[in-house]
Amino acid sequence: MRKKKRIGGAFRAVGLPLLIVTVLVAFFTGISGLRGGSEDEDKRHLEESIRRVAAACYAAEGIYPPTIDYMKEHYGLIVDEDRYTIDYIIFASNLMPDFTVLDNNSPKK
């Protein structure tokens, strides 16, 4: 019986702290993964909003919006300008504009 106690004591001394550290690392890795997914989802949502507003403007006015500011002013588009930069290029009033949403907070590669 004494050997079983020693093995249990050794587990408590080494294995239990190791198990706790492993669980904490897994937890924080999972949390950071969720956060990254949320940031990607926010960017996708903004891109979809720009497309919808541009289409609504074309349906109502017969032209695509000339600028992002026009969409904000006339259609209520909301952009977190501290977080995102939008490259918006319009070719002609009857062609869907080309745009790119850039995340200002994304790590540099």
Summary of the structure (lengths in Angstrom):
residues: 109
radius of gyration: 26.0
end to end distance: 58.6
largest distance: 86.9
contacts: 240
relative contact order: 0.10
helix: 62%
strand: 11%
